[in-house]
Amino acid sequence: MEEKTFTVVDENREEKEFEVVLTFKSEDFDKSYVIYKMPGDDSEEVFAAIFDEEAKDGGNLVQIESDEEWRMLEEVLESFMDEEE
């Protein structure tokens, strides 16, 4: 499987590279999400954000704030991980 990565410029203008675990669109929330991690990190720590899949440059990542979205993301990631095993 080909690894996909993206670069984030943080508030200190430092570039950080992340590895994409999963992207998907939720019909319930009408938003696209990315679940990602630090490259080479074998721990179970992952991050998630909302993104604009239409933006040519990938757009900005938007913080997820609702508990309902977090629960949905946890379910999606759990299902994805079960399929990977």
Secondary structure in CASP SS format (residue, H / E / C, confidence):
PFRMAT SS
TARGET T0000
AUTHOR 0000-0000-0000
METHOD secondary structure of the structure
MODEL  1
M C 1.00
E C 1.00
E C 1.00
K C 1.00
T E 1.00
F E 1.00
T E 1.00
V E 1.00
V E 1.00
D C 1.00
E C 1.00
N C 1.00
R C 1.00
E C 1.00
E E 1.00
K E 1.00
E E 1.00
F E 1.00
E E 1.00
V E 1.00
V E 1.00
L E 1.00
T E 1.00
F E 1.00
K E 1.00
S E 1.00
E C 1.00
D C 1.00
F C 1.00
D C 1.00
K E 1.00
S E 1.00
Y E 1.00
V E 1.00
I E 1.00
Y E 1.00
K E 1.00
M C 1.00
P C 1.00
G C 1.00
D C 1.00
D C 1.00
S C 1.00
E C 1.00
E C 1.00
V C 1.00
F E 1.00
A E 1.00
A E 1.00
I E 1.00
F E 1.00
D C 1.00
E C 1.00
E C 1.00
A C 1.00
K C 1.00
D C 1.00
G C 1.00
G C 1.00
N C 1.00
L C 1.00
V E 1.00
Q C 1.00
I C 1.00
E C 1.00
S C 1.00
D H 1.00
E H 1.00
E H 1.00
W H 1.00
R H 1.00
M H 1.00
L H 1.00
E H 1.00
E H 1.00
V H 1.00
L H 1.00
E H 1.00
S H 1.00
F H 1.00
M H 1.00
D H 1.00
E H 1.00
E H 1.00
E C 1.00
END
